[in-house]
Amino acid sequence: MPAPLHSWHLTADEAASLQAELALRLVLCWDGRDVTCVGGVDVAVKGETARCAIVVLRYPDLSLLTAALAEAPVTFPYIPGLLSFREGPAILAAWERLERHPDLLLFDGQGIAHPRRLGIAAQMGLWLDCPTIGVAKSRLYGRHREPGPNRGDWAWLHDERNPEQVIGAVVRTRAGVRPVYVSPGHRMDVSHAVAFVLACCRGFRLPEPTRLAHHLAGGRQKDDFQTAGLLF
């Protein structure tokens, strides 16, 4: 288990203050390390239980390597911008169950495209000391122009309070579908985040790591997992 970064038992005000402090510790550049496998993280919450799936794929061919599932009690209310305090313990539990840790993690959620610059991808990147990218299906924070209509088109996502500052990108991963919101989490920058996300897409709106993690977290047993002997 990674060394604890903070307590999960906080009030909403304490959690927001902590995010602002932790954001100062982020490393927002890519160090050029070799990437041989990439992971996707998604969490499904049902009632008082959070169920996290982490799927690890070989990179760059994106064949399935391993996966892990874990559940944890939900002890924090649903508050936009504080998602990690609701889902973080389940993510850490799934991380501990992985047979192999990926070189890079994609999260279904925000990185620094967040009012306090610490979405779930950024916060969990600090916990795990791992390069992370947020790939969100909708905008939480920031302003942008509409990207072009073709796969690979993208536009900068700018800070709402400081429009000169770039906090992510709005990326068209498939022609004719809504873009996704990509932002660095930890040990990552915007340009490399966009490149990795596009390299992980295989004809769907979502990149394969988070797309498969979404299916697994939601309880769907895909043929790919069964063929690989990963039955949950």
C-alpha positions as a Markdown table, in Angstrom:
| # | Residue | x | y | z |
|---|---|---|---|---|
| 1 | Met | 0.0 | 0.0 | 0.0 |
| 2 | Pro | 1.4 | 3.5 | -0.8 |
| 3 | Ala | 2.3 | 5.7 | 2.1 |
| 4 | Pro | -0.8 | 7.6 | 3.2 |
| 5 | Leu | -1.1 | 11.0 | 1.7 |
| 6 | His | -3.9 | 12.2 | 3.9 |
| 7 | Ser | -6.9 | 11.1 | 5.9 |
| 8 | Trp | -10.2 | 10.3 | 4.1 |
| 9 | His | -12.2 | 11.4 | 7.1 |
| 10 | Leu | -12.6 | 15.0 | 6.4 |
| 11 | Thr | -15.4 | 17.6 | 6.2 |
| 12 | Ala | -16.2 | 19.1 | 2.8 |
| 13 | Asp | -14.4 | 22.3 | 3.8 |
| 14 | Glu | -11.4 | 20.5 | 5.0 |
| 15 | Ala | -11.3 | 18.4 | 1.8 |
| 16 | Ala | -11.4 | 21.5 | -0.4 |
| 17 | Ser | -8.6 | 23.2 | 1.6 |
| 18 | Leu | -6.5 | 20.0 | 1.3 |
| 19 | Gln | -7.0 | 19.9 | -2.4 |
| 20 | Ala | -5.6 | 23.4 | -2.8 |
| 21 | Glu | -2.5 | 22.4 | -0.7 |
| 22 | Leu | -1.9 | 19.2 | -2.6 |
| 23 | Ala | -2.2 | 20.9 | -6.0 |
| 24 | Leu | 1.1 | 22.7 | -5.2 |
| 25 | Arg | 2.8 | 19.3 | -5.1 |
| 26 | Leu | 1.9 | 18.2 | -8.6 |
| 27 | Val | 4.6 | 17.6 | -11.2 |
| 28 | Leu | 3.1 | 18.8 | -14.5 |
| 29 | Cys | 5.7 | 17.5 | -17.0 |
| 30 | Trp | 6.4 | 14.2 | -18.6 |
| 31 | Asp | 9.7 | 12.6 | -17.8 |
| 32 | Gly | 10.0 | 10.4 | -20.9 |
| 33 | Arg | 9.9 | 7.1 | -19.1 |
| 34 | Asp | 9.2 | 3.9 | -21.1 |
| 35 | Val | 5.5 | 3.0 | -21.2 |
| 36 | Thr | 5.0 | -0.7 | -21.8 |
| 37 | Cys | 1.5 | -1.0 | -20.1 |
| 38 | Val | -1.2 | 1.5 | -19.4 |
| 39 | Gly | -4.1 | 1.3 | -16.9 |
| 40 | Gly | -7.7 | 2.6 | -16.9 |
| 41 | Val | -9.6 | 3.4 | -13.7 |
| 42 | Asp | -13.3 | 3.7 | -13.2 |
| 43 | Val | -15.5 | 3.6 | -10.1 |
| 44 | Ala | -19.2 | 2.7 | -9.9 |
| 45 | Val | -21.1 | 3.7 | -6.8 |
| 46 | Lys | -24.2 | 1.8 | -5.8 |
| 47 | Gly | -25.8 | 2.6 | -2.5 |
| 48 | Glu | -23.1 | 2.9 | 0.1 |
| 49 | Thr | -20.5 | 0.9 | -1.8 |
| 50 | Ala | -17.9 | 2.1 | -4.3 |
| 51 | Arg | -16.7 | -0.6 | -6.8 |
| 52 | Cys | -13.4 | 0.2 | -8.5 |
| 53 | Ala | -12.0 | -1.5 | -11.6 |
| 54 | Ile | -8.5 | -1.1 | -12.9 |
| 55 | Val | -7.7 | -2.6 | -16.2 |
| 56 | Val | -4.1 | -2.9 | -17.4 |
| 57 | Leu | -3.4 | -3.2 | -21.2 |
| 58 | Arg | -0.1 | -3.7 | -23.0 |
| 59 | Tyr | 1.1 | -0.5 | -24.8 |
| 60 | Pro | 0.9 | 0.3 | -27.6 |
| 61 | Asp | -1.0 | -2.7 | -28.9 |
| 62 | Leu | -3.6 | -2.4 | -26.1 |
| 63 | Ser | -4.0 | -6.2 | -25.5 |
| 64 | Leu | -5.4 | -7.1 | -22.1 |
| 65 | Leu | -2.8 | -7.8 | -19.5 |
| 66 | Thr | -4.5 | -7.9 | -16.1 |
| 67 | Ala | -7.3 | -6.3 | -14.1 |
| 68 | Ala | -8.4 | -5.9 | -10.5 |
| 69 | Leu | -11.7 | -5.2 | -8.8 |
| 70 | Ala | -12.2 | -3.9 | -5.2 |
| 71 | Glu | -15.0 | -2.5 | -3.1 |
| 72 | Ala | -15.0 | 0.0 | -0.3 |
| 73 | Pro | -17.7 | 1.7 | 1.8 |
| 74 | Val | -18.7 | 5.2 | 0.7 |
| 75 | Thr | -18.1 | 7.5 | 3.6 |
| 76 | Phe | -18.1 | 10.9 | 1.8 |
| 77 | Pro | -21.2 | 12.6 | 0.3 |
| 78 | Tyr | -21.5 | 13.3 | -3.4 |
| 79 | Ile | -20.2 | 16.9 | -3.9 |
| 80 | Pro | -19.0 | 18.1 | -7.4 |
| 81 | Gly | -15.2 | 18.7 | -7.3 |
| 82 | Leu | -14.6 | 16.3 | -4.3 |
| 83 | Leu | -15.1 | 13.0 | -6.2 |
| 84 | Ser | -11.7 | 11.6 | -5.0 |
| 85 | Phe | -12.8 | 11.6 | -1.3 |
| 86 | Arg | -15.8 | 9.4 | -2.3 |
| 87 | Glu | -14.0 | 7.0 | -4.6 |
| 88 | Gly | -10.3 | 7.1 | -3.5 |
| 89 | Pro | -10.4 | 4.3 | -0.9 |
| 90 | Ala | -11.8 | 1.8 | -3.5 |
| 91 | Ile | -9.1 | 2.9 | -6.0 |
| 92 | Leu | -6.4 | 2.2 | -3.5 |
| 93 | Ala | -7.9 | -1.2 | -2.7 |
| 94 | Ala | -8.0 | -2.2 | -6.4 |
| 95 | Trp | -4.4 | -1.0 | -6.9 |
| 96 | Glu | -3.2 | -3.3 | -4.2 |
| 97 | Arg | -4.9 | -6.3 | -5.9 |
| 98 | Leu | -3.2 | -5.7 | -9.3 |
| 99 | Glu | -0.6 | -8.4 | -10.3 |
| 100 | Arg | 1.2 | -5.7 | -12.3 |
| 101 | His | 1.2 | -2.0 | -11.9 |
| 102 | Pro | 0.9 | 0.1 | -15.1 |
| 103 | Asp | 3.4 | 2.7 | -16.1 |
| 104 | Leu | 0.6 | 5.2 | -16.8 |
| 105 | Leu | -3.0 | 5.5 | -15.5 |
| 106 | Leu | -6.0 | 7.0 | -17.3 |
| 107 | Phe | -8.9 | 8.0 | -15.0 |
| 108 | Asp | -12.6 | 8.5 | -15.8 |
| 109 | Gly | -12.5 | 12.0 | -14.3 |
| 110 | Gln | -10.6 | 15.2 | -14.2 |
| 111 | Gly | -6.9 | 15.9 | -13.7 |
| 112 | Ile | -6.1 | 19.6 | -13.2 |
| 113 | Ala | -9.1 | 20.8 | -15.1 |
| 114 | His | -10.7 | 21.5 | -11.7 |
| 115 | Pro | -11.5 | 24.6 | -9.7 |
| 116 | Arg | -8.7 | 23.8 | -7.2 |
| 117 | Arg | -6.5 | 22.0 | -9.8 |
| 118 | Leu | -6.8 | 18.7 | -8.1 |
| 119 | Gly | -9.3 | 16.3 | -9.7 |
| 120 | Ile | -9.4 | 12.6 | -9.1 |
| 121 | Ala | -6.6 | 11.8 | -11.6 |
| 122 | Ala | -4.3 | 14.4 | -10.0 |
| 123 | Gln | -5.0 | 13.4 | -6.4 |
| 124 | Met | -4.7 | 9.7 | -7.0 |
| 125 | Gly | -1.5 | 10.3 | -9.0 |
| 126 | Leu | 0.0 | 11.9 | -5.9 |
| 127 | Trp | -1.2 | 8.9 | -3.7 |
| 128 | Leu | 0.3 | 6.4 | -6.2 |
| 129 | Asp | 3.3 | 8.5 | -7.4 |
| 130 | Cys | 2.3 | 7.4 | -10.9 |
| 131 | Pro | 1.9 | 9.4 | -14.1 |
| 132 | Thr | -1.9 | 10.0 | -14.5 |
| 133 | Ile | -4.3 | 11.6 | -17.0 |
| 134 | Gly | -7.9 | 12.6 | -16.5 |
| 135 | Val | -10.3 | 11.7 | -19.3 |
| 136 | Ala | -13.7 | 13.1 | -18.5 |
| 137 | Lys | -16.9 | 12.8 | -20.5 |
| 138 | Ser | -18.1 | 16.3 | -19.5 |
| 139 | Arg | -16.6 | 19.6 | -18.5 |
| 140 | Leu | -16.2 | 20.5 | -14.8 |
| 141 | Tyr | -14.2 | 23.6 | -15.2 |
| 142 | Gly | -12.5 | 25.7 | -17.9 |
| 143 | Arg | -13.3 | 27.5 | -21.2 |
| 144 | His | -12.6 | 26.4 | -24.7 |
| 145 | Arg | -13.6 | 26.7 | -28.4 |
| 146 | Glu | -15.2 | 23.7 | -30.1 |
| 147 | Pro | -12.6 | 21.4 | -31.6 |
| 148 | Gly | -12.7 | 20.3 | -35.3 |
| 149 | Pro | -15.0 | 17.5 | -36.3 |
| 150 | Asn | -12.4 | 14.8 | -37.1 |
| 151 | Arg | -10.7 | 12.3 | -35.0 |
| 152 | Gly | -7.6 | 13.8 | -33.5 |
| 153 | Asp | -8.9 | 17.4 | -33.6 |
| 154 | Trp | -8.5 | 19.2 | -30.3 |
| 155 | Ala | -8.7 | 22.6 | -28.7 |
| 156 | Trp | -7.0 | 24.1 | -25.6 |
| 157 | Leu | -8.9 | 24.2 | -22.3 |
| 158 | His | -8.2 | 27.4 | -20.5 |
| 159 | Asp | -8.5 | 28.3 | -16.8 |
| 160 | Glu | -11.7 | 30.4 | -16.2 |
| 161 | Arg | -10.1 | 32.7 | -13.7 |
| 162 | Asn | -6.8 | 33.1 | -15.7 |
| 163 | Pro | -7.6 | 32.6 | -19.4 |
| 164 | Glu | -3.9 | 32.7 | -20.4 |
| 165 | Gln | -3.3 | 29.5 | -18.5 |
| 166 | Val | -3.9 | 26.1 | -20.2 |
| 167 | Ile | -5.3 | 23.4 | -18.0 |
| 168 | Gly | -6.2 | 20.7 | -20.5 |
| 169 | Ala | -7.6 | 20.0 | -23.9 |
| 170 | Val | -10.9 | 19.1 | -25.5 |
| 171 | Val | -10.3 | 16.2 | -27.8 |
| 172 | Arg | -12.3 | 14.6 | -30.6 |
| 173 | Thr | -11.5 | 10.9 | -30.2 |
| 174 | Arg | -14.0 | 9.8 | -32.9 |
| 175 | Ala | -15.5 | 11.8 | -35.8 |
| 176 | Gly | -19.0 | 12.9 | -35.2 |
| 177 | Val | -19.1 | 12.2 | -31.5 |
| 178 | Arg | -18.8 | 14.6 | -28.5 |
| 179 | Pro | -15.2 | 15.3 | -27.4 |
| 180 | Val | -13.7 | 14.3 | -24.1 |
| 181 | Tyr | -12.0 | 16.6 | -21.6 |
| 182 | Val | -8.3 | 15.6 | -21.2 |
| 183 | Ser | -6.1 | 17.1 | -18.5 |
| 184 | Pro | -2.8 | 16.1 | -16.8 |
| 185 | Gly | -3.0 | 14.6 | -13.4 |
| 186 | His | 0.5 | 14.0 | -12.0 |
| 187 | Arg | 3.9 | 13.7 | -13.8 |
| 188 | Met | 2.2 | 14.6 | -17.0 |
| 189 | Asp | 1.7 | 17.6 | -19.3 |
| 190 | Val | -1.2 | 18.6 | -21.7 |
| 191 | Ser | 0.5 | 17.7 | -25.0 |
| 192 | His | 1.6 | 14.3 | -23.9 |
| 193 | Ala | -1.7 | 13.6 | -22.2 |
| 194 | Val | -3.5 | 14.3 | -25.5 |
| 195 | Ala | -1.0 | 12.0 | -27.4 |
| 196 | Phe | -1.4 | 9.1 | -25.0 |
| 197 | Val | -5.2 | 9.4 | -25.0 |
| 198 | Leu | -5.4 | 9.3 | -28.8 |
| 199 | Ala | -3.0 | 6.4 | -28.9 |
| 200 | Cys | -5.3 | 4.5 | -26.6 |
| 201 | Cys | -8.4 | 5.0 | -28.7 |
| 202 | Arg | -9.7 | 2.1 | -30.8 |
| 203 | Gly | -12.8 | 3.4 | -32.6 |
| 204 | Phe | -14.8 | 4.4 | -29.5 |
| 205 | Arg | -15.3 | 7.8 | -27.9 |
| 206 | Leu | -13.5 | 6.6 | -24.7 |
| 207 | Pro | -9.9 | 5.3 | -24.7 |
| 208 | Glu | -9.7 | 1.5 | -24.3 |
| 209 | Pro | -8.3 | 1.5 | -20.7 |
| 210 | Thr | -11.1 | 3.5 | -19.2 |
| 211 | Arg | -13.8 | 2.1 | -21.5 |
| 212 | Leu | -13.0 | -1.4 | -20.3 |
| 213 | Ala | -12.7 | -0.3 | -16.7 |
| 214 | His | -16.1 | 1.2 | -17.0 |
| 215 | His | -17.6 | -2.1 | -18.2 |
| 216 | Leu | -15.9 | -4.0 | -15.5 |
| 217 | Ala | -16.8 | -1.6 | -12.7 |
| 218 | Gly | -20.4 | -1.7 | -13.8 |
| 219 | Gly | -20.6 | -5.4 | -13.5 |
| 220 | Arg | -20.5 | -6.4 | -17.1 |
| 221 | Gln | -18.2 | -9.5 | -17.7 |
| 222 | Lys | -16.8 | -8.9 | -21.1 |
| 223 | Asp | -15.6 | -11.8 | -23.3 |
| 224 | Asp | -12.1 | -10.3 | -23.3 |
| 225 | Phe | -11.8 | -10.7 | -19.5 |
| 226 | Gln | -13.2 | -14.2 | -19.6 |
| 227 | Thr | -10.8 | -15.2 | -22.4 |
| 228 | Ala | -7.9 | -13.9 | -20.4 |
| 229 | Gly | -8.9 | -15.9 | -17.4 |
| 230 | Leu | -9.9 | -12.8 | -15.4 |
| 231 | Leu | -13.2 | -13.8 | -13.9 |
| 232 | Phe | -14.6 | -11.7 | -11.1 |
